[in-house]
Amino acid sequence: VYVGRLNEEKGLPVLLAAWQQLGGRLPLKIVGEGPLQAEVIAAAASHPAIDYLGPQSPATVMDLLGKAMLFVLPSTWYEGFPRVISECYARGLPLVASAIGPIRDVVHDGRTGLLFTPGDAGDLAAKVDALLAVPGPIDGMRQAARREFEQHYTAAANLRQLLAIYEAAIEQRHGKAVRVAPAAAAP
């Protein structure tokens, strides 16, 4: 599944080209709208594995994420932290993502998903092919993605991180240099 803006920066041309190379071996559901909507509609009309769903409600998107085998994040431009990564992790959904900017730091290659060369449709298709060839790793990646969410993205984990930052700031203000340790996992 792909959910997001349908534009060049989000890597839609790369995604569509990769699915052409895959030759229909895996269905692709695309959710969103944007300037490349006509190209996505045309690709869906000419390729039986591509299904364009248009814009959808957040509840429908979360349902799709829960049922998907993987999420494709083909961005070609630098992004800070796409919210969809934590949403995928919450649903235990591995990602195949561009190794660009912070994305390469939060999608752990081989553990919570696979990274591919930004803008390289052939590499994206190869990574998806690799996951299709041996279905076992997907289950491990699902579990790792969910663990990643529980350790780093829940409200409790965020509160622990925020409190650690405040404590470090207070101690530093009082002249005690402090190193902020990563937040511990929830019990």
N, CA, C and O atoms as a DFTB+ gen file, in Angstrom:
748 C
 N C O
     1  1       0.843      -1.174       0.000
     2  2       0.000       0.000       0.000
     3  2       0.894       1.244       0.000
     4  3       1.997       1.244       0.546
     5  1       0.380       2.301      -0.630
     6  2       0.987       3.629      -0.576
     7  2      -0.106       4.591      -0.168
     8  3      -1.195       4.574      -0.741
     9  1       0.172       5.439       0.825
    10  2      -0.756       6.472       1.249
    11  2       0.013       7.778       1.281
    12  3       1.052       7.873       1.933
    13  1      -0.488       8.781       0.586
    14  2       0.178      10.073       0.627
    15  2      -0.191      10.936      -0.557
    16  3      -1.058      10.599      -1.363
    17  1       0.489      12.046      -0.635
    18  2       0.275      12.994      -1.724
    19  2       0.768      12.374      -3.024
    20  3       1.818      11.733      -3.057
    21  1       0.016      12.566      -4.080
    22  2       0.388      12.017      -5.387
    23  2       1.173      13.081      -6.150
    24  3       0.620      13.817      -6.968
    25  1       2.468      13.146      -5.865
    26  2       3.308      14.124      -6.545
    27  2       4.704      13.557      -6.781
    28  3       5.042      12.470      -6.314
    29  1       5.485      14.308      -7.503
    30  2       6.844      13.907      -7.873
    31  2       7.716      13.681      -6.642
    32  3       8.433      12.684      -6.560
    33  1       7.655      14.608      -5.686
    34  2       8.505      14.554      -4.508
    35  2       8.283      13.297      -3.677
    36  3       9.219      12.772      -3.073
    37  1       7.067      12.824      -3.646
    38  2       6.743      11.620      -2.870
    39  2       7.156      10.344      -3.601
    40  3       7.018       9.245      -3.063
    41  1       7.664      10.488      -4.832
    42  2       8.202       9.341      -5.553
    43  2       7.188       8.523      -6.321
    44  3       7.438       7.352      -6.608
    45  1       6.043       9.109      -6.665
    46  2       5.018       8.344      -7.392
    47  2       5.517       7.783      -8.716
    48  3       5.212       6.631      -9.022
    49  1       6.281       8.545      -9.533
    50  2       6.795       7.950     -10.775
    51  2       7.686       6.725     -10.514
    52  3       7.652       5.758     -11.275
    53  1       8.467       6.771      -9.455
    54  2       9.327       5.642      -9.083
    55  2       8.470       4.443      -8.692
    56  3       8.731       3.318      -9.118
    57  1       7.453       4.689      -7.885
    58  2       6.553       3.621      -7.444
    59  2       5.867       2.954      -8.628
    60  3       5.846       1.728      -8.730
    61  1       5.306       3.762      -9.522
    62  2       4.594       3.201     -10.678
    63  2       5.540       2.430     -11.598
    64  3       5.179       1.373     -12.114
    65  1       6.742       2.953     -11.802
    66  2       7.719       2.253     -12.647
    67  2       8.137       0.926     -12.007
    68  3       8.290      -0.074     -12.708
    69  1       8.319       0.909     -10.702
    70  2       8.697      -0.329     -10.012
    71  2       7.597      -1.375     -10.157
    72  3       7.880      -2.554     -10.369
    73  1       6.335      -0.939     -10.040
    74  2       5.239      -1.912     -10.158
    75  2       5.110      -2.436     -11.584
    76  3       4.687      -3.575     -11.784
    77  1       5.460      -1.642     -12.555
    78  2       5.509      -2.146     -13.939
    79  2       6.559      -3.254     -14.037
    80  3       6.326      -4.282     -14.672
    81  1       7.713      -3.038     -13.407
    82  2       8.789      -4.036     -13.439
    83  2       8.400      -5.316     -12.702
    84  3       8.824      -6.406     -13.085
    85  1       7.602      -5.190     -11.657
    86  2       7.189      -6.367     -10.893
    87  2       6.191      -7.231     -11.663
    88  3       5.987      -8.398     -11.327
    89  1       5.579      -6.668     -12.679
    90  2       4.721      -7.451     -13.561
    91  2       3.497      -8.062     -12.911
    92  3       3.071      -9.141     -13.324
    93  1       2.923      -7.428     -11.927
    94  2       1.676      -7.925     -11.354
    95  2       1.824      -8.982     -10.287
    96  3       0.833      -9.599      -9.896
    97  1       3.046      -9.217      -9.795
    98  2       3.233     -10.252      -8.773
    99  2       2.692      -9.859      -7.404
   100  3       2.496     -10.721      -6.548
   101  1       2.448      -8.566      -7.185
   102  2       1.928      -8.113      -5.900
   103  2       0.969      -6.956      -6.152
   104  3       1.323      -6.002      -6.844
   105  1      -0.249      -7.028      -5.595
   106  2      -1.181      -5.904      -5.772
   107  2      -0.688      -4.667      -5.023
   108  3      -0.058      -4.771      -3.971
   109  1      -0.981      -3.517      -5.575
   110  2      -0.619      -2.235      -4.976
   111  2      -1.870      -1.389      -4.857
   112  3      -2.555      -1.135      -5.848
   113  1      -2.167      -0.952      -3.642
   114  2      -3.280      -0.029      -3.399
   115  2      -2.677       1.344      -3.142
   116  3      -1.782       1.496      -2.311
   117  1      -3.180       2.344      -3.869
   118  2      -2.688       3.717      -3.738
   119  2      -3.816       4.592      -3.223
   120  3      -4.912       4.620      -3.783
   121  1      -3.519       5.317      -2.126
   122  2      -4.484       6.209      -1.493
   123  2      -3.917       7.619      -1.513
   124  3      -2.755       7.826      -1.162
   125  1      -4.722       8.587      -1.920
   126  2      -4.304       9.984      -1.887
   127  2      -4.810      10.737      -3.092
   128  3      -5.559      10.215      -3.918
   129  1      -4.375      11.989      -3.168
   130  2      -4.702      12.825      -4.314
   131  2      -3.566      13.808      -4.509
   132  3      -2.742      14.002      -3.616
   133  1      -3.525      14.424      -5.674
   134  2      -2.477      15.393      -5.945
   135  2      -2.254      15.561      -7.435
   136  3      -3.022      15.046      -8.247
   137  1      -1.191      16.292      -7.798
   138  2      -0.949      16.632      -9.193
   139  2      -0.736      15.436     -10.127
   140  3      -0.974      15.554     -11.329
   141  1      -0.299      14.304      -9.609
   142  2      -0.074      13.131     -10.463
   143  2      -1.245      12.143     -10.431
   144  3      -1.098      10.977     -10.798
   145  1      -2.390      12.622      -9.993
   146  2      -3.560      11.754      -9.889
   147  2      -3.939      11.146     -11.238
   148  3      -4.287       9.967     -11.300
   149  1      -3.879      11.917     -12.305
   150  2      -4.230      11.392     -13.635
   151  2      -3.287      10.262     -14.038
   152  3      -3.727       9.276     -14.630
   153  1      -1.992      10.390     -13.723
   154  2      -1.025       9.340     -14.043
   155  2      -1.315       8.069     -13.241
   156  3      -1.183       6.960     -13.757
   157  1      -1.710       8.238     -11.977
   158  2      -2.031       7.080     -11.140
   159  2      -3.293       6.396     -11.663
   160  3      -3.351       5.168     -11.722
   161  1      -4.290       7.172     -12.037
   162  2      -5.523       6.597     -12.598
   163  2      -5.214       5.839     -13.878
   164  3      -5.731       4.742     -14.089
   165  1      -4.374       6.415     -14.736
   166  2      -3.990       5.738     -15.985
   167  2      -3.222       4.456     -15.698
   168  3      -3.448       3.441     -16.356
   169  1      -2.321       4.488     -14.729
   170  2      -1.561       3.279     -14.380
   171  2      -2.497       2.197     -13.857
   172  3      -2.347       1.024     -14.199
   173  1      -3.463       2.588     -13.026
   174  2      -4.421       1.617     -12.495
   175  2      -5.292       1.023     -13.608
   176  3      -5.644      -0.156     -13.566
   177  1      -5.635       1.850     -14.603
   178  2      -6.458       1.367     -15.708
   179  2      -5.697       0.388     -16.603
   180  3      -6.296      -0.515     -17.185
   181  1      -4.377       0.565     -16.712
   182  2      -3.600      -0.277     -17.618
   183  2      -2.868      -1.427     -16.921
   184  3      -2.305      -2.292     -17.592
   185  1      -2.867      -1.447     -15.605
   186  2      -2.117      -2.469     -14.876
   187  2      -3.033      -3.107     -13.836
   188  3      -3.422      -2.439     -12.879
   189  1      -3.385      -4.375     -13.998
   190  2      -4.357      -5.002     -13.093
   191  2      -3.901      -5.098     -11.638
   192  3      -4.740      -5.275     -10.755
   193  1      -2.606      -4.986     -11.361
   194  2      -2.129      -5.090      -9.981
   195  2      -2.221      -3.760      -9.225
   196  3      -2.060      -3.729      -8.005
   197  1      -2.480      -2.657      -9.950
   198  2      -2.538      -1.339      -9.315
   199  2      -3.995      -0.935      -9.124
   200  3      -4.785      -0.947     -10.067
   201  1      -4.334      -0.577      -7.895
   202  2      -5.692      -0.187      -7.539
   203  2      -5.640       1.203      -6.911
   204  3      -5.079       1.376      -5.829
   205  1      -6.226       2.198      -7.588
   206  2      -6.262       3.553      -7.065
   207  2      -7.546       3.745      -6.272
   208  3      -8.642       3.614      -6.819
   209  1      -7.415       4.057      -4.978
   210  2      -8.569       4.188      -4.098
   211  2      -8.987       5.632      -3.844
   212  3     -10.011       5.877      -3.206
   213  1      -8.196       6.599      -4.342
   214  2      -8.513       8.004      -4.111
   215  2      -8.244       8.395      -2.667
   216  3      -7.613       7.641      -1.926
   217  1      -8.718       9.564      -2.265
   218  2      -8.557       9.961      -0.866
   219  2      -9.473       9.116       0.023
   220  3     -10.583       8.763      -0.376
   221  1      -9.004       8.798       1.217
   222  2      -9.773       7.958       2.145
   223  2      -9.735       8.563       3.546
   224  3      -8.872       9.384       3.857
   225  1     -10.668       8.151       4.372
   226  2     -10.725       8.612       5.765
   227  2      -9.563       8.010       6.554
   228  3      -9.031       6.967       6.176
   229  1      -9.168       8.664       7.650
   230  2      -8.107       8.088       8.491
   231  2      -8.440       6.677       8.974
   232  3      -7.549       5.830       9.040
   233  1      -9.687       6.409       9.309
   234  2     -10.071       5.069       9.766
   235  2      -9.869       4.035       8.661
   236  3      -9.392       2.930       8.922
   237  1     -10.228       4.390       7.434
   238  2     -10.036       3.477       6.306
   239  2      -8.553       3.246       6.054
   240  3      -8.134       2.123       5.771
   241  1      -7.758       4.308       6.156
   242  2      -6.307       4.174       5.963
   243  2      -5.721       3.234       7.013
   244  3      -4.930       2.354       6.673
   245  1      -6.089       3.401       8.264
   246  2      -5.553       2.521       9.309
   247  2      -5.987       1.077       9.078
   248  3      -5.224       0.151       9.355
   249  1      -7.191       0.878       8.578
   250  2      -7.649      -0.469       8.252
   251  2      -6.809      -1.060       7.122
   252  3      -6.417      -2.226       7.182
   253  1      -6.531      -0.256       6.092
   254  2      -5.682      -0.716       4.987
   255  2      -4.285      -1.079       5.481
   256  3      -3.722      -2.096       5.078
   257  1      -3.731      -0.242       6.357
   258  2      -2.396      -0.526       6.892
   259  2      -2.389      -1.842       7.667
   260  3      -1.420      -2.598       7.608
   261  1      -3.455      -2.105       8.378
   262  2      -3.542      -3.341       9.147
   263  2      -3.645      -4.585       8.283
   264  3      -3.259      -5.671       8.714
   265  1      -4.157      -4.441       7.075
   266  2      -4.338      -5.592       6.182
   267  2      -3.213      -5.753       5.163
   268  3      -3.116      -6.796       4.516
   269  1      -2.365      -4.742       5.008
   270  2      -1.337      -4.759       3.967
   271  2      -0.170      -5.677       4.324
   272  3       0.067      -5.979       5.493
   273  1       0.542      -6.107       3.303
   274  2       1.757      -6.901       3.484
   275  2       2.939      -5.988       3.785
   276  3       3.811      -6.322       4.587
   277  1       2.953      -4.826       3.126
   278  2       4.032      -3.865       3.326
   279  2       3.580      -2.494       2.869
   280  3       2.599      -2.354       2.139
   281  1       4.312      -1.485       3.312
   282  2       4.048      -0.106       2.921
   283  2       5.231       0.372       2.103
   284  3       6.383       0.124       2.458
   285  1       4.945       1.057       1.007
   286  2       6.020       1.586       0.168
   287  2       6.099       3.094       0.386
   288  3       5.108       3.810       0.244
   289  1       7.295       3.561       0.731
   290  2       7.563       4.979       0.974
   291  2       8.664       5.400       0.000
   292  3       9.845       5.363       0.343
   293  1       8.274       5.805      -1.227
   294  2       9.262       6.029      -2.297
   295  2       9.774       7.468      -2.433
   296  3      10.204       7.857      -3.518
   297  1       9.738       8.256      -1.373
   298  2      10.112       9.676      -1.445
   299  2      11.440       9.892      -2.159
   300  3      12.402       9.147      -1.971
   301  1      11.460      10.929      -2.980
   302  2      12.705      11.295      -3.668
   303  2      13.277      12.581      -3.104
   304  3      14.410      12.943      -3.422
   305  1      12.521      13.274      -2.280
   306  2      12.975      14.497      -1.630
   307  2      13.075      14.239      -0.141
   308  3      12.360      13.407       0.417
   309  1      13.976      14.970       0.484
   310  2      14.205      14.883       1.918
   311  2      12.909      15.157       2.671
   312  3      12.200      16.119       2.375
   313  1      12.607      14.303       3.648
   314  2      11.458      14.508       4.522
   315  2      11.946      14.410       5.957
   316  3      12.850      13.628       6.253
   317  1      11.365      15.183       6.839
   318  2      11.759      15.148       8.247
   319  2      11.434      13.806       8.878
   320  3      12.319      12.967       9.046
   321  1      10.195      13.603       9.223
   322  2       9.732      12.337       9.787
   323  2       8.295      12.140       9.338
   324  3       7.367      12.637       9.977
   325  1       8.108      11.417       8.242
   326  2       6.734      11.176       7.788
   327  2       5.932      10.424       8.844
   328  3       6.345       9.359       9.302
   329  1       4.805      10.972       9.222
   330  2       3.945      10.377      10.247
   331  2       3.563       8.937       9.906
   332  3       3.337       8.116      10.794
   333  1       3.495       8.649       8.627
   334  2       3.056       7.319       8.211
   335  2       3.997       6.223       8.726
   336  3       3.579       5.074       8.865
   337  1       5.243       6.557       9.007
   338  2       6.166       5.542       9.538
   339  2       5.672       5.051      10.895
   340  3       5.587       3.843      11.119
   341  1       5.346       5.963      11.797
   342  2       4.860       5.530      13.114
   343  2       3.493       4.845      12.987
   344  3       3.189       3.929      13.750
   345  1       2.675       5.281      12.034
   346  2       1.383       4.622      11.822
   347  2       1.584       3.182      11.343
   348  3       0.870       2.275      11.768
   349  1       2.560       2.984      10.457
   350  2       2.867       1.620      10.000
   351  2       3.378       0.772      11.154
   352  3       2.948      -0.367      11.332
   353  1       4.295       1.328      11.935
   354  2       4.828       0.586      13.067
   355  2       3.725       0.232      14.059
   356  3       3.742      -0.856      14.634
   357  1       2.769       1.132      14.266
   358  2       1.666       0.859      15.185
   359  2       0.855      -0.351      14.716
   360  3       0.318      -1.101      15.532
   361  1       0.773      -0.530      13.417
   362  2       0.020      -1.660      12.862
   363  2       0.906      -2.879      12.600
   364  3       0.430      -3.890      12.083
   365  1       2.196      -2.791      12.954
   366  2       3.111      -3.904      12.710
   367  2       3.361      -4.105      11.227
   368  3       3.473      -5.237      10.757
   369  1       3.448      -3.005      10.489
   370  2       3.584      -3.069       9.034
   371  2       4.997      -2.676       8.604
   372  3       5.418      -1.542       8.833
   373  1       5.736      -3.603       7.983
   374  2       7.075      -3.271       7.487
   375  2       6.996      -2.288       6.319
   376  3       5.986      -2.215       5.618
   377  1       8.078      -1.536       6.126
   378  2       8.156      -0.561       5.045
   379  2       9.271      -0.918       4.083
   380  3      10.298      -1.470       4.479
   381  1       9.061      -0.599       2.819
   382  2      10.131      -0.560       1.831
   383  2      10.240       0.918       1.502
   384  3       9.341       1.494       0.889
   385  1      11.355       1.536       1.916
   386  2      11.448       2.990       1.911
   387  2      12.736       3.487       1.273
   388  3      13.757       2.799       1.270
   389  1      12.662       4.705       0.731
   390  2      13.843       5.383       0.197
   391  2      14.830       5.633       1.327
   392  3      14.452       6.078       2.411
   393  1      16.085       5.345       1.065
   394  2      17.152       5.607       2.038
   395  2      17.565       7.066       1.906
   396  3      18.632       7.377       1.378
   397  1      16.699       7.960       2.395
   398  2      16.927       9.392       2.242
   399  2      16.612      10.097       3.566
   400  3      15.606       9.799       4.210
   401  1      17.469      11.020       3.961
   402  2      17.233      11.804       5.165
   403  2      16.980      10.934       6.383
   404  3      17.524       9.835       6.489
   405  1      16.156      11.420       7.303
   406  2      15.867      10.661       8.530
   407  2      15.152       9.339       8.292
   408  3      15.152       8.476       9.170
   409  1      14.546       9.163       7.131
   410  2      13.865       7.894       6.842
   411  2      14.844       6.738       7.005
   412  3      14.489       5.693       7.549
   413  1      16.077       6.925       6.533
   414  2      17.061       5.834       6.618
   415  2      17.468       5.539       8.058
   416  3      18.052       4.492       8.338
   417  1      17.160       6.464       8.976
   418  2      17.488       6.242      10.383
   419  2      16.350       5.608      11.171
   420  3      16.597       5.008      12.218
   421  1      15.124       5.721      10.704
   422  2      13.992       5.174      11.463
   423  2      13.397       3.913      10.836
   424  3      12.647       3.193      11.494
   425  1      13.724       3.642       9.576
   426  2      13.373       2.356       8.973
   427  2      14.653       1.534       9.009
   428  3      15.599       1.803       8.268
   429  1      14.672       0.540       9.870
   430  2      15.882      -0.247      10.107
   431  2      15.976      -1.363       9.069
   432  3      15.244      -2.352       9.120
   433  1      16.899      -1.175       8.129
   434  2      17.049      -2.074       6.989
   435  2      17.256      -3.522       7.438
   436  3      18.185      -3.835       8.182
   437  1      16.371      -4.384       6.969
   438  2      16.448      -5.796       7.303
   439  2      15.735      -6.160       8.592
   440  3      15.575      -7.343       8.893
   441  1      15.304      -5.165       9.361
   442  2      14.632      -5.444      10.635
   443  2      13.182      -4.966      10.613
   444  3      12.272      -5.769      10.820
   445  1      12.946      -3.670      10.366
   446  2      11.568      -3.152      10.314
   447  2      11.128      -2.884       8.882
   448  3      10.030      -2.380       8.646
   449  1      11.977      -3.220       7.942
   450  2      11.683      -3.013       6.533
   451  2      12.950      -3.093       5.721
   452  3      13.975      -3.587       6.190
   453  1      12.874      -2.602       4.496
   454  2      14.030      -2.566       3.605
   455  2      14.179      -1.164       3.047
   456  3      13.193      -0.463       2.820
   457  1      15.416      -0.765       2.831
   458  2      15.701       0.536       2.227
   459  2      16.153       0.336       0.794
   460  3      16.818      -0.649       0.474
   461  1      15.787       1.282      -0.072
   462  2      16.240       1.229      -1.455
   463  2      16.811       2.585      -1.843
   464  3      16.569       3.589      -1.172
   465  1      17.565       2.604      -2.925
   466  2      18.195       3.821      -3.413
   467  2      17.119       4.793      -3.889
   468  3      16.311       4.437      -4.747
   469  1      17.091       6.026      -3.344
   470  2      16.062       6.989      -3.744
   471  2      16.047       7.215      -5.255
   472  3      17.090       7.403      -5.881
   473  1      14.849       7.193      -5.823
   474  2      14.678       7.440      -7.248
   475  2      14.966       6.256      -8.139
   476  3      14.858       6.376      -9.360
   477  1      15.327       5.121      -7.580
   478  2      15.717       3.942      -8.363
   479  2      14.595       2.906      -8.360
   480  3      14.483       2.102      -7.435
   481  1      13.766       2.933      -9.407
   482  2      12.633       2.004      -9.505
   483  2      13.099       0.556      -9.547
   484  3      12.439      -0.326      -8.997
   485  1      14.236       0.305     -10.197
   486  2      14.765      -1.060     -10.262
   487  2      15.144      -1.586      -8.890
   488  3      14.886      -2.748      -8.574
   489  1      15.755      -0.737      -8.073
   490  2      16.130      -1.156      -6.730
   491  2      14.888      -1.371      -5.875
   492  3      14.836      -2.321      -5.094
   493  1      13.886      -0.503      -6.010
   494  2      12.630      -0.694      -5.286
   495  2      11.997      -2.032      -5.674
   496  3      11.594      -2.803      -4.804
   497  1      11.911      -2.307      -6.964
   498  2      11.332      -3.576      -7.423
   499  2      12.135      -4.765      -6.892
   500  3      11.555      -5.780      -6.504
   501  1      13.455      -4.647      -6.874
   502  2      14.312      -5.730      -6.373
   503  2      14.066      -5.987      -4.884
   504  3      14.049      -7.139      -4.450
   505  1      13.876      -4.924      -4.100
   506  2      13.632      -5.096      -2.662
   507  2      12.275      -5.749      -2.427
   508  3      12.147      -6.617      -1.564
   509  1      11.266      -5.340      -3.185
   510  2       9.950      -5.970      -3.053
   511  2      10.037      -7.423      -3.490
   512  3       9.467      -8.299      -2.839
   513  1      10.743      -7.689      -4.584
   514  2      10.960      -9.070      -5.052
   515  2      11.626      -9.919      -3.984
   516  3      11.245     -11.070      -3.773
   517  1      12.628      -9.352      -3.304
   518  2      13.338     -10.087      -2.258
   519  2      12.385     -10.490      -1.134
   520  3      12.492     -11.589      -0.590
   521  1      11.457      -9.603      -0.789
   522  2      10.486      -9.943       0.252
   523  2       9.489     -10.997      -0.223
   524  3       9.049     -11.839       0.561
   525  1       9.137     -10.950      -1.494
   526  2       8.202     -11.937      -2.030
   527  2       8.840     -13.316      -2.158
   528  3       8.161     -14.332      -2.011
   529  1      10.138     -13.353      -2.431
   530  2      10.840     -14.616      -2.656
   531  2      10.880     -15.474      -1.393
   532  3      10.774     -16.698      -1.469
   533  1      11.029     -14.844      -0.249
   534  2      11.130     -15.568       1.015
   535  2      10.154     -14.928       1.995
   536  3      10.505     -13.945       2.647
   537  1       8.939     -15.459       2.118
   538  2       7.918     -14.804       2.938
   539  2       8.219     -14.775       4.436
   540  3       7.658     -13.933       5.138
   541  1       9.067     -15.642       4.951
   542  2       9.372     -15.698       6.381
   543  2       9.816     -14.383       6.995
   544  3       9.332     -14.030       8.070
   545  1      10.733     -13.628       6.349
   546  2      11.205     -12.382       6.973
   547  2      10.110     -11.351       7.222
   548  3      10.249     -10.515       8.115
   549  1       9.044     -11.390       6.464
   550  2       7.948     -10.424       6.663
   551  2       7.382     -10.556       8.080
   552  3       7.110      -9.546       8.729
   553  1       7.201     -11.784       8.564
   554  2       6.646     -11.979       9.907
   555  2       7.569     -11.386      10.969
   556  3       7.103     -10.733      11.903
   557  1       8.869     -11.611      10.830
   558  2       9.829     -11.037      11.776
   559  2       9.839      -9.521      11.708
   560  3       9.953      -8.851      12.734
   561  1       9.720      -8.975      10.500
   562  2       9.683      -7.527      10.336
   563  2       8.412      -6.941      10.942
   564  3       8.438      -5.846      11.505
   565  1       7.305      -7.663      10.829
   566  2       6.052      -7.199      11.443
   567  2       6.219      -7.068      12.959
   568  3       5.831      -6.065      13.559
   569  1       6.798      -8.094      13.555
   570  2       7.006      -8.077      15.005
   571  2       7.976      -6.966      15.400
   572  3       7.753      -6.272      16.391
   573  1       9.049      -6.796      14.630
   574  2      10.036      -5.748      14.925
   575  2       9.429      -4.360      14.770
   576  3       9.737      -3.457      15.548
   577  1       8.565      -4.184      13.765
   578  2       7.914      -2.886      13.558
   579  2       7.023      -2.555      14.752
   580  3       7.035      -1.425      15.241
   581  1       6.271      -3.510      15.212
   582  2       5.396      -3.269      16.374
   583  2       6.220      -2.961      17.626
   584  3       5.874      -2.062      18.392
   585  1       7.324      -3.716      17.838
   586  2       8.213      -3.440      18.982
   587  2       8.782      -2.026      18.894
   588  3       8.876      -1.324      19.901
   589  1       9.159      -1.616      17.691
   590  2       9.695      -0.263      17.483
   591  2       8.662       0.776      17.911
   592  3       9.003       1.765      18.560
   593  1       7.405       0.553      17.548
   594  2       6.343       1.469      17.952
   595  2       6.229       1.516      19.470
   596  3       6.200       2.596      20.060
   597  1       6.165       0.354      20.099
   598  2       5.988       0.300      21.547
   599  2       7.156       0.939      22.296
   600  3       6.956       1.554      23.344
   601  1       8.364       0.800      21.773
   602  2       9.541       1.337      22.452
   603  2       9.742       2.827      22.238
   604  3      10.285       3.506      23.109
   605  1       9.310       3.353      21.084
   606  2       9.673       4.727      20.742
   607  2       8.524       5.669      20.404
   608  3       8.719       6.884      20.427
   609  1       7.348       5.165      20.096
   610  2       6.319       6.048      19.543
   611  2       5.007       6.089      20.309
   612  3       4.082       6.785      19.890
   613  1       4.899       5.377      21.403
   614  2       3.669       5.457      22.188
   615  2       3.669       6.753      22.994
   616  3       4.695       7.425      23.097
   617  1       2.532       7.097      23.555
   618  2       2.441       8.291      24.396
   619  2       3.379       8.167      25.597
   620  3       4.035       9.137      25.974
   621  1       3.444       6.982      26.194
   622  2       4.319       6.784      27.358
   623  2       5.795       6.958      26.975
   624  3       6.558       7.573      27.719
   625  1       6.191       6.426      25.834
   626  2       7.585       6.574      25.390
   627  2       7.902       8.039      25.119
   628  3       8.981       8.513      25.472
   629  1       6.986       8.750      24.504
   630  2       7.204      10.171      24.238
   631  2       7.280      10.974      25.531
   632  3       8.091      11.895      25.638
   633  1       6.455      10.642      26.505
   634  2       6.496      11.330      27.788
   635  2       7.850      11.099      28.463
   636  3       8.448      12.042      28.981
   637  1       8.336       9.856      28.461
   638  2       9.649       9.569      29.054
   639  2      10.740      10.387      28.373
   640  3      11.604      10.948      29.047
   641  1      10.708      10.458      27.051
   642  2      11.719      11.222      26.321
   643  2      11.629      12.709      26.649
   644  3      12.653      13.364      26.848
   645  1      10.415      13.244      26.706
   646  2      10.236      14.654      27.007
   647  2      10.709      14.984      28.420
   648  3      11.374      15.998      28.629
   649  1      10.368      14.134      29.391
   650  2      10.808      14.360      30.763
   651  2      12.325      14.296      30.883
   652  3      12.920      15.062      31.641
   653  1      12.956      13.388      30.142
   654  2      14.420      13.294      30.163
   655  2      15.043      14.569      29.601
   656  3      16.070      15.025      30.102
   657  1      14.449      15.135      28.592
   658  2      14.946      16.391      28.013
   659  2      14.790      17.526      29.022
   660  3      15.712      18.319      29.214
   661  1      13.620      17.607      29.669
   662  2      13.399      18.654      30.682
   663  2      14.396      18.514      31.832
   664  3      14.976      19.503      32.281
   665  1      14.591      17.289      32.304
   666  2      15.533      17.072      33.407
   667  2      16.938      17.498      33.012
   668  3      17.638      18.132      33.802
   669  1      17.353      17.161      31.811
   670  2      18.684      17.554      31.340
   671  2      18.795      19.068      31.227
   672  3      19.833      19.639      31.563
   673  1      17.739      19.722      30.759
   674  2      17.761      21.180      30.633
   675  2      17.847      21.843      31.997
   676  3      18.581      22.816      32.168
   677  1      17.104      21.326      32.971
   678  2      17.132      21.886      34.325
   679  2      18.521      21.705      34.935
   680  3      19.072      22.641      35.513
   681  1      19.080      20.519      34.809
   682  2      20.407      20.267      35.370
   683  2      21.469      21.110      34.676
   684  3      22.397      21.597      35.323
   685  1      21.341      21.284      33.378
   686  2      22.313      22.100      32.651
   687  2      22.190      23.574      33.085
   688  3      23.195      24.276      33.199
   689  1      20.999      24.017      33.315
   690  2      20.769      25.397      33.769
   691  2      21.434      25.651      35.121
   692  3      21.869      26.763      35.419
   693  1      21.501      24.603      35.922
   694  2      22.119      24.729      37.246
   695  2      23.605      24.395      37.205
   696  3      24.216      24.152      38.246
   697  1      24.187      24.382      36.016
   698  2      25.621      24.206      35.872
   699  2      26.111      22.776      35.859
   700  3      27.315      22.538      35.944
   701  1      25.234      21.847      35.758
   702  2      25.642      20.444      35.702
   703  2      25.425      19.949      34.278
   704  3      24.287      19.820      33.824
   705  1      26.512      19.676      33.581
   706  2      26.389      19.154      32.220
   707  2      25.866      17.733      32.305
   708  3      26.394      16.909      33.052
   709  1      24.833      17.454      31.541
   710  2      24.189      16.146      31.581
   711  2      24.008      15.633      30.167
   712  3      23.680      16.392      29.255
   713  1      24.225      14.349      29.995
   714  2      23.964      13.697      28.706
   715  2      22.591      13.056      28.786
   716  3      22.305      12.312      29.724
   717  1      21.736      13.340      27.806
   718  2      20.394      12.771      27.788
   719  2      20.494      11.360      27.243
   720  3      20.922      11.149      26.108
   721  1      20.097      10.399      28.056
   722  2      20.109       9.005      27.637
   723  2      18.836       8.699      26.863
   724  3      17.797       9.313      27.107
   725  1      18.908       7.758      25.935
   726  2      17.682       7.378      25.223
   727  2      16.642       6.861      26.204
   728  3      16.974       6.279      27.237
   729  1      15.406       7.079      25.869
   730  2      14.303       6.637      26.743
   731  2      14.286       5.133      26.823
   732  3      14.522       4.441      25.833
   733  1      14.007       4.634      28.003
   734  2      13.906       3.187      28.216
   735  2      12.587       2.693      27.665
   736  3      11.621       3.448      27.550
   737  1      12.561       1.438      27.332
   738  2      11.330       0.814      26.828
   739  2      10.310       0.723      27.947
   740  3      10.664       0.621      29.122
   741  1       9.060       0.759      27.576
   742  2       7.983       0.633      28.558
   743  2       8.007      -0.766      29.146
   744  3       8.334      -1.727      28.450
   745  1       7.660      -0.890      30.439
   746  2       7.642      -2.221      31.058
   747  2       6.570      -3.089      30.473
   748  3       6.416      -4.240      30.880
